[in-house]
């Protein structure tokens, strides 16, 4: 806090100071730069990004993509002989209570016919990531199109489109998902993912519509119209970039729920069918073996949690980054210390600063 | 208001019919009633297939079949599940009861826990407690519910049953757990360092005392509340309720609450005789609960004073808690025989009732409770996270409003600002979220019921979809769609009732 001036007594000191810090920080930066800065400041989001990156890299390179082979010695479908009753060969380093760090032939163990769990889980992670990205893309495209059309044109098209979303919302997602998954899941994972995207766009459509309804009344839209811009140009060049924050955040969160939906449906048997591998399907397949071979059950679940958690943290970071009201709020202790230093400086200049009060307000986040 | 209701219901029915039509087409496309025959090797395969096509009208166009089904529906006939030959309405009646039990229990627990934790977390924004809660809610949010359910089933239930065989908690574990609980309490209550240390000490000591009492009196073998615990728990609740909602300086409210506790403890003894001599039912228990609340209200009214409503509400709330404790005590009294009847493994991992258990109302209630424990825990874990987040963000929003500043500026104590000005307004958005969330929970119940093999609606849906029976699937869709539409209407009405700025007639 190096603000040279203390505001006149009587005004809400801390808020003013905060605004000033914020303004100083973003001086001369473009919107994208501000957002990027704020995002990289969010430790959870960075951690999530790193975790997701490592997981993706591991899944793609270890068992390979499609015809390209990976560096891992087994494929998900090979059935080598069962070693040590299929127990995981990976053990923790000695300082963590294990018997020295080794990876071994089957780090995650083997199932009852000897298939390597590491390879299978990695293939499952690939499927889940693919499904997640496809669902995100499909529902983003539909959601933006429907939301933009109904919010921008209003009137009859709005009514029709919103009734359409009502229709989809009437039945819980997992129920429609089960019915559609039963049709599409048997075909291929990609078809399944596209079909899921076709039912998950409703929340996004409503959000985009809300944004469009308020943005279309703004002056810059009028200006664009006066300048002779077409409707499509106004939608895509003038309004959508201003709504992009909402869209990105909402799509990220949708992707994290999509991965849970996919695994849940595969678990119920209405999702991705064998021979394709999905994490939920692995859990379903191995749940009976829990008492005898718990490792079959642990790893797929753990990877679902890691992926979903990373995406949720990234989503949170994005939300903070795009939220214009977002202020950087230091911890209570830092704030108190700064206030104290500031307060003593202020007391020298003005007489009525209330350090105790400010500290409390900082704590409750006003 | 009526106008609004009519309009919404009409729109709802129209949406319902269209949704059912589309779902009928989809479900018909998804299932294949002939699959098992096509895969069979029976010599008269062709004939069997033709037979089934004729039975199920499969040669008729699907649109026509929808209208046949819909016509039957209008006359109140839900059809029959052709594989089992059972009437869908009778299947559905039992299933709905089982699912509603589960969803109600889960919603109650999740809302109460989630809102409390969320609000405390909002009041301690950017503190260690807040960060722990945020991380926890993220973690719970990312947990696949089926995974948690299988874990609970295979680990928690079996572990707990094993534990009950020899119920001894090691002392280091007791002390460790108590230290953790103490730390959480001190983080949640916050304040000056001295206050934190005090809270930490008191909470840890209380927790050690509680666990020691349970351990030393052999509570696990004969779990009960009994008059002693009743007084302790009742008085604790009374002080907590008064402390939060009225303030301990409000002597009338405090006396009301304590009187109700005393009254409840005295009534505990005659009630034992009453419960032994009448035939109980859920209705009777609900009636008694209402009666208890009315008595509590009356006590508060009789204490009078300018603010008698506050005392009366406090009295009613405490009376309800006392009634609930007495009820739980009654249920726990049959624990011994129940424990024996189940061979010492009282937490079942499948079904919603123990078959051929027999016993009176209390045994049946205990049985349904033990069956509910795990599925409810699963649903609560997931729902808790979202309620915490809602409550936290809405409380943060409210606490930044100008009227909170005004309330503080006019010198109200912080407790009043939070409870009257903050909490009430933070509840407005939540009230609209809860009805809609119930629908999500009903959807979530599909997974829970599948893992725990509870014969609820979700099970019915999954099994029928796998077995290619369209009637039960459509009945399930009908029920959930009606509930969803009702939930949306209720959410709007609730919103309009608690927020005077919203007018439904406009």
Interface residues (C-beta under 8 A of the other chain):
Chain A: X163 X166 X167 X169 X170 X171 X172 X173 X174 X175 X176 X178 X179 X180 X182 X183 X256 X260 X263 X264 X267 X268 X269 X270 X280 X283 X284 X287 X290 X291 X294 X297 X301 X304 X305 X308 X309 X311 X312 X313 X316 X329 X331 X332 X363 X364 X365 X366
Chain B: X15 X16 X18 X19 X22 X23 X26 X27 X29 X30 X31 X123 X124 X125 X126 X127 X138 X139 X141 X142 X143 X144 X145 X146 X147 X150 X151 X154 X396 X399 X400 X405 X439 X440 X442 X443 X444 X446 X447 X450 X451 X461 X462 X465 X466 X473 X476 X477 X480 X481 X484 X485
